Amino acid sequence: MRLIKSSSLLCALILSVFSSLPSYANPTTAIQVPSAWTNQSGSTLYISTIDSNGQIGGSYINRAAGYGCQNIAYPVTGWAYGSAITFNTLWKSVAESCNSITAWAGFLYKGQISTLWNLTINGSSSTSQIIQGSDIFQQVQTLVNKSLISKK
Ligand code: BTN
């Protein structure tokens, strides 16, 4: 009886600690790995790895109208630190190269990644040539196929 009481007290204590933490410190708000995120232009960010230092590995498929290098997966590197996130894509591949790099910086809040980005074209000579914008990414929910047949 006493054991049940003290374990439920411990559960209540853990719950109250997590609910009082700021959102960046709450493990339930961390970016899932692997995960896929789509923005308002239909582009997709795939996060395949986040190592113990917060280094991100993944890929990006651009589908934004008016830009080159569409419908091809380009490697993504970046950093996650609590709710803060940055990632980059070099738009270079055997299929198509766009002579440019995009760097996104933003944060995870309430299940979406809000970012500002800079698109720099190789050969630029003035910061006025840097194209800037914002992207908001929502997580794509993926179905996990679990076999109903038991493995022996
Ligand atoms: C280029 O045209 O030089 C390369 C493709 C750039 C696509 C940009 S990156 C920022 C914005 N968000 C997207 O999903 N696509 C555009």
Backbone and ligand atoms as CSV (ligand in chain L), in Angstrom:
chain,resi,resn,atom,element,x,y,z
A,1,MET,N,N,0.845,-1.206,0.000
A,1,MET,CA,C,0.000,0.000,0.000
A,1,MET,C,C,0.876,1.250,0.000
A,2,ARG,N,N,1.849,1.244,0.940
A,2,ARG,CA,C,2.772,2.378,1.039
A,2,ARG,C,C,3.583,2.543,-0.240
A,3,LEU,N,N,3.966,1.372,-0.844
A,3,LEU,CA,C,4.757,1.364,-2.070
A,3,LEU,C,C,3.967,2.015,-3.213
A,4,ILE,N,N,2.669,1.667,-3.319
A,4,ILE,CA,C,1.799,2.234,-4.369
A,4,ILE,C,C,1.704,3.743,-4.198
A,5,LYS,N,N,1.509,4.170,-2.929
A,5,LYS,CA,C,1.376,5.602,-2.641
A,5,LYS,C,C,2.630,6.362,-3.044
A,6,SER,N,N,3.804,5.818,-2.670
A,6,SER,CA,C,5.045,6.550,-2.957
A,6,SER,C,C,5.366,6.554,-4.455
A,7,SER,N,N,4.987,5.460,-5.188
A,7,SER,CA,C,5.266,5.467,-6.630
A,7,SER,C,C,4.338,6.436,-7.370
A,8,SER,N,N,3.069,6.556,-6.902
A,8,SER,CA,C,2.189,7.525,-7.574
A,8,SER,C,C,2.604,8.953,-7.242
A,9,LEU,N,N,3.177,9.137,-6.057
A,9,LEU,CA,C,3.706,10.451,-5.669
A,9,LEU,C,C,4.874,10.828,-6.572
A,10,LEU,N,N,5.735,9.842,-6.859
A,10,LEU,CA,C,6.903,10.043,-7.731
A,10,LEU,C,C,6.448,10.413,-9.148
A,11,CYS,N,N,5.417,9.679,-9.647
A,11,CYS,CA,C,4.863,9.968,-10.991
A,11,CYS,C,C,4.339,11.394,-11.065
A,12,ALA,N,N,3.587,11.786,-10.016
A,12,ALA,CA,C,3.016,13.140,-9.982
A,12,ALA,C,C,4.116,14.186,-9.974
A,13,LEU,N,N,5.190,13.898,-9.232
A,13,LEU,CA,C,6.332,14.813,-9.133
A,13,LEU,C,C,7.015,14.978,-10.489
A,14,ILE,N,N,7.251,13.835,-11.186
A,14,ILE,CA,C,7.892,13.862,-12.519
A,14,ILE,C,C,7.027,14.652,-13.494
A,15,LEU,N,N,5.702,14.383,-13.473
A,15,LEU,CA,C,4.770,15.095,-14.364
A,15,LEU,C,C,4.798,16.589,-14.121
A,16,SER,N,N,4.805,16.990,-12.832
A,16,SER,CA,C,4.768,18.427,-12.544
A,16,SER,C,C,6.076,19.099,-12.926
A,17,VAL,N,N,7.215,18.370,-12.813
A,17,VAL,CA,C,8.510,18.937,-13.216
A,17,VAL,C,C,8.500,19.200,-14.708
A,18,PHE,N,N,8.036,18.172,-15.512
A,18,PHE,CA,C,8.035,18.332,-16.971
A,18,PHE,C,C,7.068,19.422,-17.422
A,19,SER,N,N,5.897,19.520,-16.770
A,19,SER,CA,C,4.935,20.524,-17.231
A,19,SER,C,C,5.368,21.936,-16.844
A,20,SER,N,N,6.274,22.070,-15.853
A,20,SER,CA,C,6.720,23.410,-15.469
A,20,SER,C,C,7.978,23.842,-16.213
A,21,LEU,N,N,8.595,22.909,-16.976
A,21,LEU,CA,C,9.811,23.259,-17.722
A,21,LEU,C,C,9.471,24.141,-18.921
A,22,PRO,N,N,10.390,25.054,-19.333
A,22,PRO,CA,C,10.152,25.776,-20.579
A,22,PRO,C,C,10.120,24.793,-21.738
A,23,SER,N,N,9.403,25.135,-22.847
A,23,SER,CA,C,9.180,24.161,-23.921
A,23,SER,C,C,10.485,23.649,-24.527
A,24,TYR,N,N,11.547,24.491,-24.578
A,24,TYR,CA,C,12.790,24.028,-25.190
A,24,TYR,C,C,13.470,22.943,-24.363
A,25,ALA,N,N,13.128,22.856,-23.076
A,25,ALA,CA,C,13.777,21.860,-22.223
A,25,ALA,C,C,12.946,20.588,-22.097
A,26,ASN,N,N,11.746,20.614,-22.654
A,26,ASN,CA,C,10.853,19.462,-22.535
A,26,ASN,C,C,11.154,18.454,-23.638
A,27,PRO,N,N,11.553,17.231,-23.263
A,27,PRO,CA,C,11.922,16.261,-24.287
A,27,PRO,C,C,10.802,15.946,-25.271
A,28,THR,N,N,9.539,16.172,-24.879
A,28,THR,CA,C,8.440,15.845,-25.800
A,28,THR,C,C,8.366,16.846,-26.958
A,29,THR,N,N,9.062,17.982,-26.872
A,29,THR,CA,C,9.027,18.946,-27.967
A,29,THR,C,C,10.213,18.770,-28.907
A,30,ALA,N,N,11.058,17.767,-28.667
A,30,ALA,CA,C,12.247,17.569,-29.503
A,30,ALA,C,C,11.848,17.091,-30.897
A,31,ILE,N,N,12.718,17.383,-31.862
A,31,ILE,CA,C,12.472,16.965,-33.248
A,31,ILE,C,C,12.632,15.451,-33.348
A,32,GLN,N,N,11.652,14.804,-33.932
A,32,GLN,CA,C,11.706,13.341,-34.102
A,32,GLN,C,C,12.724,12.961,-35.160
A,33,VAL,N,N,13.359,11.824,-34.952
A,33,VAL,CA,C,14.325,11.300,-35.926
A,33,VAL,C,C,13.984,9.842,-36.228
A,34,PRO,N,N,13.744,9.466,-37.474
A,34,PRO,CA,C,13.676,10.346,-38.631
A,34,PRO,C,C,12.327,11.068,-38.667
A,35,SER,N,N,12.284,12.184,-39.382
A,35,SER,CA,C,11.012,12.877,-39.579
A,35,SER,C,C,11.038,13.641,-40.897
A,36,ALA,N,N,9.846,13.917,-41.415
A,36,ALA,CA,C,9.706,14.657,-42.672
A,36,ALA,C,C,8.841,15.885,-42.397
A,37,TRP,N,N,9.213,16.999,-43.027
A,37,TRP,CA,C,8.549,18.278,-42.792
A,37,TRP,C,C,8.275,18.944,-44.135
A,38,THR,N,N,7.065,19.469,-44.287
A,38,THR,CA,C,6.743,20.133,-45.552
A,38,THR,C,C,6.428,21.603,-45.293
A,39,ASN,N,N,6.843,22.468,-46.227
A,39,ASN,CA,C,6.582,23.893,-46.022
A,39,ASN,C,C,5.418,24.377,-46.887
A,40,GLN,N,N,5.120,25.651,-46.811
A,40,GLN,CA,C,3.962,26.255,-47.484
A,40,GLN,C,C,4.087,26.223,-49.006
A,41,SER,N,N,5.309,25.938,-49.512
A,41,SER,CA,C,5.511,25.853,-50.973
A,41,SER,C,C,5.506,24.415,-51.462
A,42,GLY,N,N,5.323,23.471,-50.548
A,42,GLY,CA,C,5.297,22.058,-50.933
A,42,GLY,C,C,6.650,21.381,-50.919
A,43,SER,N,N,7.692,22.103,-50.496
A,43,SER,CA,C,9.029,21.495,-50.380
A,43,SER,C,C,9.068,20.599,-49.148
A,44,THR,N,N,9.997,19.625,-49.177
A,44,THR,CA,C,10.088,18.691,-48.042
A,44,THR,C,C,11.495,18.637,-47.475
A,45,LEU,N,N,11.575,18.775,-46.167
A,45,LEU,CA,C,12.817,18.597,-45.406
A,45,LEU,C,C,12.748,17.237,-44.724
A,46,TYR,N,N,13.742,16.384,-45.003
A,46,TYR,CA,C,13.835,15.084,-44.326
A,46,TYR,C,C,14.970,15.156,-43.326
A,47,ILE,N,N,14.675,14.882,-42.061
A,47,ILE,CA,C,15.725,14.834,-41.039
A,47,ILE,C,C,15.975,13.358,-40.743
A,48,SER,N,N,17.135,12.871,-41.181
A,48,SER,CA,C,17.425,11.434,-41.005
A,48,SER,C,C,18.194,11.168,-39.718
A,49,THR,N,N,19.096,12.098,-39.347
A,49,THR,CA,C,19.915,11.889,-38.145
A,49,THR,C,C,20.083,13.199,-37.383
A,50,ILE,N,N,20.139,13.076,-36.066
A,50,ILE,CA,C,20.623,14.174,-35.210
A,50,ILE,C,C,21.544,13.495,-34.207
A,51,ASP,N,N,22.851,13.800,-34.268
A,51,ASP,CA,C,23.782,13.085,-33.381
A,51,ASP,C,C,23.776,13.701,-31.983
A,52,SER,N,N,24.604,13.141,-31.091
A,52,SER,CA,C,24.584,13.568,-29.687
A,52,SER,C,C,25.038,15.015,-29.510
A,53,ASN,N,N,25.713,15.581,-30.527
A,53,ASN,CA,C,26.109,16.998,-30.467
A,53,ASN,C,C,25.072,17.917,-31.107
A,54,GLY,N,N,24.016,17.315,-31.670
A,54,GLY,CA,C,22.970,18.123,-32.296
A,54,GLY,C,C,23.165,18.321,-33.785
A,55,GLN,N,N,24.172,17.636,-34.359
A,55,GLN,CA,C,24.415,17.807,-35.803
A,55,GLN,C,C,23.352,17.035,-36.606
A,56,ILE,N,N,22.751,17.751,-37.560
A,56,ILE,CA,C,21.650,17.180,-38.361
A,56,ILE,C,C,22.161,16.673,-39.699
A,57,GLY,N,N,21.641,15.551,-40.135
A,57,GLY,CA,C,21.870,15.043,-41.488
A,57,GLY,C,C,20.523,14.738,-42.114
A,58,GLY,N,N,20.393,15.031,-43.393
A,58,GLY,CA,C,19.118,14.743,-44.047
A,58,GLY,C,C,19.139,15.170,-45.500
A,59,SER,N,N,17.965,15.447,-46.025
A,59,SER,CA,C,17.885,15.875,-47.419
A,59,SER,C,C,16.711,16.844,-47.592
A,60,TYR,N,N,16.702,17.516,-48.750
A,60,TYR,CA,C,15.672,18.534,-49.006
A,60,TYR,C,C,15.202,18.403,-50.448
A,61,ILE,N,N,13.899,18.367,-50.623
A,61,ILE,CA,C,13.335,18.397,-51.984
A,61,ILE,C,C,12.604,19.729,-52.156
A,62,ASN,N,N,13.127,20.539,-53.079
A,62,ASN,CA,C,12.531,21.844,-53.359
A,62,ASN,C,C,11.377,21.696,-54.351
A,63,ARG,N,N,10.243,22.255,-53.988
A,63,ARG,CA,C,9.096,22.282,-54.920
A,63,ARG,C,C,8.519,23.690,-55.035
A,64,ALA,N,N,9.295,24.687,-54.602
A,64,ALA,CA,C,8.786,26.065,-54.613
A,64,ALA,C,C,8.772,26.610,-56.036
A,65,ALA,N,N,7.633,27.136,-56.442
A,65,ALA,CA,C,7.478,27.691,-57.794
A,65,ALA,C,C,8.426,28.869,-57.977
A,66,GLY,N,N,8.996,28.962,-59.166
A,66,GLY,CA,C,9.864,30.095,-59.491
A,66,GLY,C,C,11.334,29.857,-59.197
A,67,TYR,N,N,11.652,28.675,-58.638
A,67,TYR,CA,C,13.055,28.342,-58.338
A,67,TYR,C,C,13.483,27.152,-59.171
A,68,GLY,N,N,14.811,27.021,-59.331
A,68,GLY,CA,C,15.366,25.858,-60.028
A,68,GLY,C,C,15.527,24.694,-59.062
A,69,CYS,N,N,16.233,23.680,-59.544
A,69,CYS,CA,C,16.585,22.513,-58.716
A,69,CYS,C,C,15.373,21.893,-58.011
A,70,GLN,N,N,14.307,21.673,-58.777
A,70,GLN,CA,C,13.083,21.124,-58.182
A,70,GLN,C,C,13.033,19.600,-58.299
A,71,ASN,N,N,12.328,19.003,-57.343
A,71,ASN,CA,C,12.001,17.565,-57.332
A,71,ASN,C,C,13.227,16.651,-57.313
A,72,ILE,N,N,14.314,17.142,-56.745
A,72,ILE,CA,C,15.547,16.345,-56.583
A,72,ILE,C,C,15.935,16.433,-55.103
A,73,ALA,N,N,16.395,15.317,-54.530
A,73,ALA,CA,C,16.819,15.336,-53.117
A,73,ALA,C,C,18.262,15.833,-53.018
A,74,TYR,N,N,18.462,16.931,-52.302
A,74,TYR,CA,C,19.804,17.489,-52.061
A,74,TYR,C,C,20.157,17.263,-50.598
A,75,PRO,N,N,21.448,16.971,-50.295
A,75,PRO,CA,C,21.825,16.749,-48.895
A,75,PRO,C,C,21.619,18.008,-48.039
A,76,VAL,N,N,21.247,17.764,-46.785
A,76,VAL,CA,C,21.067,18.838,-45.797
A,76,VAL,C,C,22.009,18.570,-44.630
A,77,THR,N,N,22.683,19.636,-44.161
A,77,THR,CA,C,23.424,19.544,-42.898
A,77,THR,C,C,22.917,20.669,-42.009
A,78,GLY,N,N,23.082,20.505,-40.708
A,78,GLY,CA,C,22.619,21.568,-39.817
A,78,GLY,C,C,22.852,21.238,-38.366
A,79,TRP,N,N,22.241,22.044,-37.527
A,79,TRP,CA,C,22.364,21.881,-36.074
A,79,TRP,C,C,21.005,22.039,-35.423
A,80,ALA,N,N,20.787,21.214,-34.377
A,80,ALA,CA,C,19.617,21.397,-33.522
A,80,ALA,C,C,20.146,21.635,-32.114
A,81,TYR,N,N,19.618,22.639,-31.456
A,81,TYR,CA,C,20.036,22.922,-30.080
A,81,TYR,C,C,18.786,23.318,-29.313
A,82,GLY,N,N,18.262,22.368,-28.532
A,82,GLY,CA,C,16.969,22.611,-27.891
A,82,GLY,C,C,15.938,22.851,-28.970
A,83,SER,N,N,15.258,23.962,-28.912
A,83,SER,CA,C,14.241,24.261,-29.930
A,83,SER,C,C,14.834,25.008,-31.126
A,84,ALA,N,N,16.100,25.423,-31.021
A,84,ALA,CA,C,16.726,26.169,-32.128
A,84,ALA,C,C,17.229,25.202,-33.200
A,85,ILE,N,N,17.092,25.600,-34.459
A,85,ILE,CA,C,17.532,24.743,-35.571
A,85,ILE,C,C,18.075,25.606,-36.716
A,86,THR,N,N,19.163,25.123,-37.315
A,86,THR,CA,C,19.661,25.723,-38.561
A,86,THR,C,C,19.951,24.574,-39.522
A,87,PHE,N,N,19.785,24.813,-40.814
A,87,PHE,CA,C,20.156,23.801,-41.808
A,87,PHE,C,C,20.461,24.484,-43.135
A,88,ASN,N,N,21.266,23.776,-43.936
A,88,ASN,CA,C,21.763,24.326,-45.212
A,88,ASN,C,C,21.608,23.307,-46.330
A,89,THR,N,N,21.446,23.830,-47.531
A,89,THR,CA,C,21.468,22.968,-48.722
A,89,THR,C,C,22.339,23.626,-49.786
A,90,LEU,N,N,23.269,22.852,-50.305
A,90,LEU,CA,C,24.031,23.268,-51.495
A,90,LEU,C,C,23.289,22.655,-52.679
A,91,TRP,N,N,22.820,23.515,-53.568
A,91,TRP,CA,C,21.994,23.064,-54.696
A,91,TRP,C,C,22.893,22.574,-55.831
A,92,LYS,N,N,23.542,21.464,-55.549
A,92,LYS,CA,C,24.493,20.907,-56.522
A,92,LYS,C,C,24.312,19.392,-56.568
A,93,SER,N,N,24.088,18.872,-57.766
A,93,SER,CA,C,23.997,17.416,-57.930
A,93,SER,C,C,24.279,17.082,-59.392
A,94,VAL,N,N,24.423,15.795,-59.671
A,94,VAL,CA,C,24.660,15.394,-61.066
A,94,VAL,C,C,23.418,15.669,-61.918
A,95,ALA,N,N,22.253,15.619,-61.288
A,95,ALA,CA,C,21.000,15.836,-62.016
A,95,ALA,C,C,20.811,17.311,-62.383
A,96,GLU,N,N,21.060,18.211,-61.420
A,96,GLU,CA,C,20.895,19.653,-61.672
A,96,GLU,C,C,21.614,20.453,-60.598
A,97,SER,N,N,22.306,21.491,-61.016
A,97,SER,CA,C,22.964,22.402,-60.076
A,97,SER,C,C,22.448,23.814,-60.314
A,98,CYS,N,N,22.290,24.550,-59.208
A,98,CYS,CA,C,21.721,25.906,-59.308
A,98,CYS,C,C,22.697,26.987,-58.886
A,99,ASN,N,N,23.966,26.593,-58.614
A,99,ASN,CA,C,24.994,27.601,-58.344
A,99,ASN,C,C,24.650,28.436,-57.109
A,100,SER,N,N,24.031,27.804,-56.107
A,100,SER,CA,C,23.554,28.566,-54.948
A,100,SER,C,C,23.496,27.695,-53.692
A,101,ILE,N,N,23.380,28.384,-52.569
A,101,ILE,CA,C,23.257,27.719,-51.247
A,101,ILE,C,C,22.111,28.404,-50.508
A,102,THR,N,N,21.299,27.603,-49.803
A,102,THR,CA,C,20.290,28.202,-48.907
A,102,THR,C,C,20.621,27.835,-47.466
A,103,ALA,N,N,20.524,28.824,-46.578
A,103,ALA,CA,C,20.681,28.600,-45.138
A,103,ALA,C,C,19.397,29.023,-44.433
A,104,TRP,N,N,18.826,28.094,-43.692
A,104,TRP,CA,C,17.613,28.376,-42.915
A,104,TRP,C,C,17.991,28.485,-41.428
A,105,ALA,N,N,17.351,29.356,-40.684
A,105,ALA,CA,C,17.524,29.422,-39.224
A,105,ALA,C,C,16.160,29.629,-38.606
A,106,GLY,N,N,15.872,28.866,-37.559
A,106,GLY,CA,C,14.554,29.006,-36.955
A,106,GLY,C,C,14.421,28.239,-35.668
A,107,PHE,N,N,13.186,27.892,-35.380
A,107,PHE,CA,C,12.905,27.223,-34.093
A,107,PHE,C,C,11.676,26.328,-34.227
A,108,LEU,N,N,11.672,25.310,-33.365
A,108,LEU,CA,C,10.505,24.424,-33.268
A,108,LEU,C,C,9.608,24.973,-32.161
A,109,TYR,N,N,8.370,25.239,-32.512
A,109,TYR,CA,C,7.417,25.746,-31.509
A,109,TYR,C,C,6.029,25.266,-31.886
A,110,LYS,N,N,5.359,24.674,-30.921
A,110,LYS,CA,C,4.005,24.133,-31.125
A,110,LYS,C,C,3.922,23.242,-32.354
A,111,GLY,N,N,4.921,22.378,-32.522
A,111,GLY,CA,C,4.889,21.361,-33.572
A,111,GLY,C,C,5.256,21.831,-34.957
A,112,GLN,N,N,5.607,23.116,-35.113
A,112,GLN,CA,C,6.050,23.558,-36.435
A,112,GLN,C,C,7.415,24.229,-36.359
A,113,ILE,N,N,8.157,24.136,-37.465
A,113,ILE,CA,C,9.486,24.763,-37.532
A,113,ILE,C,C,9.328,26.053,-38.338
A,114,SER,N,N,9.500,27.174,-37.665
A,114,SER,CA,C,9.417,28.488,-38.320
A,114,SER,C,C,10.830,28.953,-38.629
A,115,THR,N,N,11.061,29.353,-39.867
A,115,THR,CA,C,12.417,29.737,-40.273
A,115,THR,C,C,12.446,31.033,-41.089
A,116,LEU,N,N,13.623,31.641,-41.081
A,116,LEU,CA,C,13.982,32.680,-42.056
A,116,LEU,C,C,15.114,32.086,-42.869
A,117,TRP,N,N,15.172,32.393,-44.176
A,117,TRP,CA,C,16.239,31.820,-44.997
A,117,TRP,C,C,16.920,32.868,-45.856
A,118,ASN,N,N,18.168,32.547,-46.199
A,118,ASN,CA,C,18.986,33.355,-47.118
A,118,ASN,C,C,19.438,32.449,-48.250
A,119,LEU,N,N,19.204,32.863,-49.476
A,119,LEU,CA,C,19.648,32.113,-50.662
A,119,LEU,C,C,20.768,32.932,-51.310
A,120,THR,N,N,21.985,32.371,-51.252
A,120,THR,CA,C,23.158,33.080,-51.776
A,120,THR,C,C,23.604,32.445,-53.081
A,121,ILE,N,N,23.781,33.268,-54.085
A,121,ILE,CA,C,24.203,32.785,-55.407
A,121,ILE,C,C,25.714,32.917,-55.522
A,122,ASN,N,N,26.357,31.858,-55.972
A,122,ASN,CA,C,27.812,31.858,-56.194
A,122,ASN,C,C,28.169,33.030,-57.119
A,123,GLY,N,N,29.176,33.804,-56.718
A,123,GLY,CA,C,29.606,34.940,-57.535
A,123,GLY,C,C,29.002,36.266,-57.086
A,124,SER,N,N,28.169,36.224,-56.040
A,124,SER,CA,C,27.561,37.477,-55.557
A,124,SER,C,C,28.644,38.415,-55.034
A,125,SER,N,N,28.373,39.712,-55.141
A,125,SER,CA,C,29.358,40.695,-54.678
A,125,SER,C,C,28.722,41.745,-53.764
A,126,SER,N,N,27.423,41.600,-53.502
A,126,SER,CA,C,26.737,42.552,-52.628
A,126,SER,C,C,25.675,41.790,-51.828
A,127,THR,N,N,25.521,42.187,-50.553
A,127,THR,CA,C,24.501,41.509,-49.729
A,127,THR,C,C,23.097,41.751,-50.302
A,128,SER,N,N,22.961,42.792,-51.137
A,128,SER,CA,C,21.642,43.066,-51.741
A,128,SER,C,C,21.245,41.963,-52.728
A,129,GLN,N,N,22.225,41.133,-53.102
A,129,GLN,CA,C,21.919,40.031,-54.037
A,129,GLN,C,C,21.427,38.776,-53.310
A,130,ILE,N,N,21.524,38.796,-51.992
A,130,ILE,CA,C,21.042,37.634,-51.219
A,130,ILE,C,C,19.513,37.673,-51.202
A,131,ILE,N,N,18.916,36.558,-51.634
A,131,ILE,CA,C,17.442,36.468,-51.658
A,131,ILE,C,C,16.996,35.952,-50.292
A,132,GLN,N,N,16.002,36.610,-49.699
A,132,GLN,CA,C,15.586,36.241,-48.347
A,132,GLN,C,C,14.106,35.898,-48.299
A,133,GLY,N,N,13.763,35.048,-47.352
A,133,GLY,CA,C,12.348,34.716,-47.198
A,133,GLY,C,C,12.104,33.968,-45.906
A,134,SER,N,N,10.903,33.476,-45.755
A,134,SER,CA,C,10.568,32.681,-44.569
A,134,SER,C,C,9.829,31.423,-45.009
A,135,ASP,N,N,10.091,30.354,-44.313
A,135,ASP,CA,C,9.412,29.074,-44.563
A,135,ASP,C,C,8.890,28.546,-43.237
A,136,ILE,N,N,7.689,28.003,-43.263
A,136,ILE,CA,C,7.136,27.337,-42.073
A,136,ILE,C,C,6.887,25.884,-42.431
A,137,PHE,N,N,7.462,24.999,-41.621
A,137,PHE,CA,C,7.393,23.561,-41.890
A,137,PHE,C,C,6.464,22.873,-40.886
A,138,GLN,N,N,5.579,22.045,-41.429
A,138,GLN,CA,C,4.694,21.203,-40.599
A,138,GLN,C,C,5.171,19.769,-40.753
A,139,GLN,N,N,5.099,19.015,-39.661
A,139,GLN,CA,C,5.564,17.630,-39.746
A,139,GLN,C,C,4.596,16.779,-40.568
A,140,VAL,N,N,5.167,15.967,-41.435
A,140,VAL,CA,C,4.367,15.030,-42.238
A,140,VAL,C,C,4.208,13.776,-41.395
A,141,GLN,N,N,2.969,13.399,-41.169
A,141,GLN,CA,C,2.735,12.193,-40.363
A,141,GLN,C,C,2.895,10.979,-41.256
A,142,THR,N,N,3.795,10.092,-40.861
A,142,THR,CA,C,4.013,8.892,-41.674
A,142,THR,C,C,3.392,7.683,-40.985
A,143,LEU,N,N,2.830,6.810,-41.830
A,143,LEU,CA,C,2.212,5.588,-41.290
A,143,LEU,C,C,3.289,4.537,-41.058
A,144,VAL,N,N,3.231,3.906,-39.911
A,144,VAL,CA,C,4.176,2.821,-39.641
A,144,VAL,C,C,3.455,1.517,-39.944
A,145,ASN,N,N,3.988,0.771,-40.909
A,145,ASN,CA,C,3.376,-0.515,-41.268
A,145,ASN,C,C,3.899,-1.616,-40.361
A,146,LYS,N,N,3.024,-2.112,-39.524
A,146,LYS,CA,C,3.445,-3.197,-38.640
A,146,LYS,C,C,2.794,-4.483,-39.120
A,147,SER,N,N,3.581,-5.517,-39.257
A,147,SER,CA,C,3.040,-6.782,-39.725
A,147,SER,C,C,2.134,-7.412,-38.667
A,148,LEU,N,N,1.042,-7.983,-39.145
A,148,LEU,CA,C,0.133,-8.689,-38.229
A,148,LEU,C,C,0.576,-10.140,-38.050
A,149,ILE,N,N,1.507,-10.552,-38.898
A,149,ILE,CA,C,2.000,-11.936,-38.806
A,149,ILE,C,C,3.147,-11.970,-37.808
A,150,SER,N,N,3.027,-12.808,-36.805
A,150,SER,CA,C,4.074,-12.854,-35.777
A,150,SER,C,C,5.318,-13.555,-36.330
A,151,LYS,N,N,6.483,-12.962,-36.024
A,151,LYS,CA,C,7.753,-13.544,-36.477
A,151,LYS,C,C,8.232,-14.519,-35.421
A,152,LYS,N,N,8.674,-15.721,-35.885
A,152,LYS,CA,C,9.138,-16.725,-34.903
A,152,LYS,C,C,10.653,-16.779,-34.868
L,1,BTN,C1,C,17.854,28.019,-56.615
L,1,BTN,O1,O,16.855,28.322,-57.306
L,1,BTN,O2,O,18.914,28.687,-56.668
L,1,BTN,C2,C,17.853,26.786,-55.784
L,1,BTN,C3,C,16.532,26.437,-55.206
L,1,BTN,C4,C,16.126,27.393,-54.102
L,1,BTN,C5,C,14.784,27.054,-53.493
L,1,BTN,C6,C,14.399,28.008,-52.370
L,1,BTN,S1,S,15.307,27.686,-50.889
L,1,BTN,C7,C,14.250,28.720,-49.964
L,1,BTN,C8,C,12.848,28.526,-50.494
L,1,BTN,N1,N,12.189,27.438,-49.790
L,1,BTN,C9,C,11.982,26.396,-50.577
L,1,BTN,O3,O,11.454,25.346,-50.211
L,1,BTN,N2,N,12.444,26.642,-51.807
L,1,BTN,C10,C,12.952,27.978,-51.923
